[in-house]
Amino acid sequence: MEAPLEQTDDGLVCKGDGWFVVNARDIRWRDWPGMGQSTNFGGETLFDQLGVGVKVLGPGEPMSMYHWESDQEGFLVLAGEGTLVIDGEERPLKQWDFVHCPPGAAHVIVGGPCVLFTVGSRQRHTMIGEDGQRTGKPGESEYVADPVAAKYGASPERNTEDNEEAYANFPAPRWARYGGWLDGV
């Protein structure tokens, strides 16, 4: 069965279960000042088993705070270049580099700028909270204080499982219509 799609002021949003086809330029994005733009393709549909998305990072913008989780993630650089910080080490990234993060590997990617295709399992480290939003399961992930990630503004001051504490230095993200981000890198 095909999932219903709804046009909103911020772009196309999937509103239910089923298969669907969307174009990244037509769907709703999340604009996070200082942390780039992203989409999960599903809108309000939360993929239970496998999270996928596109992340666009400007120069010096981290994709997240430095963290590990109990599920694997992968990142493919579609355009541009960036810097990977993984287990306290820096690695340069360029177009078509693929990063595999096994469970437990602390990591963050910082834009140079770049466009990333992101994929990650949701099996162990997340759950749907009482508010209907995806949230972390206690003990299954952590934001990690790290001096290398701190050079890029991508490290919390101390280790924490608290999302709000980890991202306290960034303004809240907001929904946005696609703004040409995929075209400029």
Secondary structure, 3 states (H helix, E strand, C coil): CECCEEEECCEEEECCCCECCCCCCCEEEEECCCCCEEECCCCCCCCCCEEEEEEEECCCCECCCCEEECCCEEEEEEEEEEEEEECCEEEEEECCCEEEECCCCCEEEEEEEEEEEEEEECCCCEEECCCCCEEECCCCEEECCCHHHHCCCCCCCCCECCHHHHCCCCCCCEEEECCCHHHCC
